[in-house]
Amino acid sequence: MAQKQNIERPQAVKDFINEHQMLFWYSPEPKSETVSDELVVETILNYGSLNNVRQLFQVIGIKNTAKIFFDSIKKSERRKNNYHELTLNYFTLLFNRYAQ
């Protein structure tokens, strides 16, 4: 079982999540700031606009986003399948080129 990180999340990430609350509709508002980084990255890459993706890169960095993305898809086939096929292909290519 994965342990939750007890690291305090930066305010910029909390603000980013709150700003994009409509993408996290399944999480009650007070708890939306506590969603995992994996879920933030997955949600924004799958459902966010290009502007949302750019903001995500500014808030947590493209290299950190790439690390979270690759770690997530390598954990299991189920997690890999959480990404849309085109999203998975596009961001795999983008991160391999710009985040290495």
N, C-alpha and C positions, 0 to 999 in steps of 0.2 A: 504494500500500500504506500502510495506516495505521500510524503510529508509536506504539509503546507509550510511555506516560507514565512518566518516571523519577521522578515525584513520590512521596515516601513516603506510603503510605496511613495515615490516622489509625488508632490502635489501636482506637477504638470501632467502626470499619468492620470491621476484622479480627475483633474479638470477635463482631460481629453475624453475619458469615459463618460463623464457627466454631460459633456457637449454632444456626445453621440449616443445618448440614452436610448433613442428610438431603435438603435441596432441591438441593444441589450434588453429588449422588451420582456424577455422571459425571466429576468432577474429583478426582484423588487428594488426600487430606487435606493433605499439605504444600503442594500447589500451589493449593488452593482459595482461599487468601487473595490470590492473584494474579489471580483472574478480573477481567475488566474491570467498570467501573461499569455499563456498558450491560447486561452479563449479569446482574449483581446485581439491577438494577432490573427487567429483563425476567422473571427467575425469580421474584422476590418478587411482582410484580404478577400474573403468570399463575398461580402455584401456591401462594403463601403465603396465610395466613389474614388476616383483617382486622387482627388483633393484629400479625402480621408486618409488614403495610403501615404501621401506626402506628409501629412500632419503626423501620422504614426512614426514615420522615419525621423521626423524632427524631434519628437518627444522621446522615443526610446532608441533611436539610431538605426540605420540600415543594417549594420553588422549584427547588432543585438536582435533585431527582427529576424534576420536570416538564421541566426543560431536557434532562436525559439522555433522557427518554422521547420528547419531541418531536424532538430531534436524531436519535435512532435511527430513528424511523418516517419521517423525511423523507429519509434516506439512500438507501433503495431500497425497492421493493415487497416484496422478499424479507424485509427486516427488519421491515417493517410487518406482514407475514403471520406473523411469529414470535409475535405476540400473538393470543390468542383474540379472536374478533370482539366478544364482550361485554366483555371486559377492555379492548380498544382503545376502544370506545365509552364505557364508564364512566369510564375515567381521562382520556380527552380532555375530557369534560364537567367532571369534577372539577377538573382542572388549569386549565382555562379559567376556571373560576369562582373558585378559591381560590389559585391560584399565579401570578396575573398581576401 
